[in-house]
Amino acid sequence: MMAVDGGDQAGELRARLADELIARGYIRSTRVEAAFRAVPRHAFVPADTPLDVTYHVDRSVVTKRDENGVAVSSVSAAYIQVAMIEQAELRPGSRVLEIGSGGYNAALLAEVVGPGGRVVSVDIDPEVTDRAAGLLEAAGYGGRVTVITADAQGEVFGRESFDAIIVTAGAWDLAPAWLRGLAVGGRLVVPLRMNGVSRSIGFRWEMGRLVGTSAVVGGFVPMQGAGEHLDREFRLPDGRGGAVTLRFDDGAPDDPALLDGVLASERGEAWSGVTVGHGESFADLYLWFAGFLPGFCKLAADEGTELAQERKSWFPFGVVRGDSFAYLSVRPALEGRGVEFGARAYGAHGGEAATAMVEQIQAWDERGRTEPGFEYWPTGSALARFPDDVAVLHKTHGLVAITWPAC
Ligand SMILES: C[S@@+](CC[C@H](N)C(=O)[O-])C[C@H]1O[C@@H](n2cnc3c(N)ncnc32)[C@H](O)[C@@H]1O
């Protein structure tokens, strides 16, 4: 390990965080390590941000909110920034485009590609680009990063091509302009939303499609402009002033009015026999639902509702069947340690909804506990036929295929 930078508190925290990012496998190369140790992250967050938040492994720092208080720009969490730079496989001299500016990530990129490389950072919001350009200048990176204001969905880069494009806003689809902007053998790193579940996927071109070579769990502020994709939300009042909200990225029910009053019905449940140990990751179960469970949605419960009082016994993922819905639940495992997955459900057809969810939990357990692979097939490419065990998600400009290798 390198020595503590300067002995000041920020330098100490940065050095400690670098060690943690290496130990947890997010930093894998000496170039990214050196960049992380060199760039003062605290120079790019609002001045009143506590240093322990700035130098926390998985805390982002919001830099701008919209009129409703929703975060629209942030300095992303350190773990996802370094993981995405690793996914981009940059070298000294690489040309890299960052979509979504803030300054800090661009400074890391400038360190990684060195003086012979090129870093362009584009953001749709002039307030963000002004701030990023000013902070980069103040931190000594002004001449090493080109900052542009534009909607990155469009043709804003002319004929310039890049060895890597790193998208730092949550994308529902891949813009054709990004694919055109990639040099031969180039990498596209993008937090892609697949039916509401996000992964930062490192893609490379291979025979007319993009093949994912790595994936990291992480969420981002949403894409704005031409690439914006709005969820559809339905609030289900509980009759006591609270509500449960169902949010659909795709496949929202045709007649949500069928769900009126559903929370007043008696609740049922079904259990899968599938267990998970404490500390064992099951993030890919959500991705499995996103790919294979029609009617899949996310769930949020207002404080004071029955669900809010039972927060430790469920996860915010559900499924709708007509006038009923079910949501992912857990109970202590009967044998051994950990929890068993199941579904609790409301509505006249809650049993069907719960069974549909439980069947997919069991299918994930039988076939899917391996790491999924991702491909993106742009519209117009010679499409492969996908077997039934591949989840296919249709997008505007292509499709995403998610595969689970056999155990
Ligand atoms: C998480 S922030 C970027 C963080 C930054 N990379 C950093 O250094 O930490 C995401 C940014 O994406 C920008 N953005 C959203 N949609 C965009 C679009 N269509 N084109 C360009 N930028 C966009 C937002 O304005 C926001 O500033």
The ligand as a Gaussian input file, in Angstrom:
#p B3LYP/6-31G(d) Opt

LIG

0 1
 C      -24.639000      10.879000     -11.289000
 S      -24.495000      12.383000     -12.156000
 C      -22.890000      12.289000     -12.880000
 C      -21.796000      12.119000     -11.890000
 C      -20.432000      12.374000     -12.423000
 N      -20.059000      11.475000     -13.489000
 C      -19.400000      12.326000     -11.313000
 O      -18.318000      12.822000     -11.501000
 O      -19.672000      11.808000     -10.226000
 C      -25.527000      12.108000     -13.579000
 C      -25.570000      13.290000     -14.514000
 O      -26.156000      12.843000     -15.740000
 C      -26.714000      13.981000     -16.349000
 N      -27.613000      13.584000     -17.434000
 C      -28.850000      13.066000     -17.335000
 N      -29.360000      12.854000     -18.555000
 C      -28.423000      13.247000     -19.455000
 C      -28.376000      13.275000     -20.883000
 N      -29.390000      12.861000     -21.628000
 N      -27.255000      13.739000     -21.478000
 C      -26.205000      14.184000     -20.728000
 N      -26.216000      14.182000     -19.366000
 C      -27.296000      13.717000     -18.739000
 C      -27.388000      14.703000     -15.186000
 O      -27.601000      16.071000     -15.482000
 C      -26.401000      14.452000     -14.043000
 O      -25.580000      15.572000     -13.833000

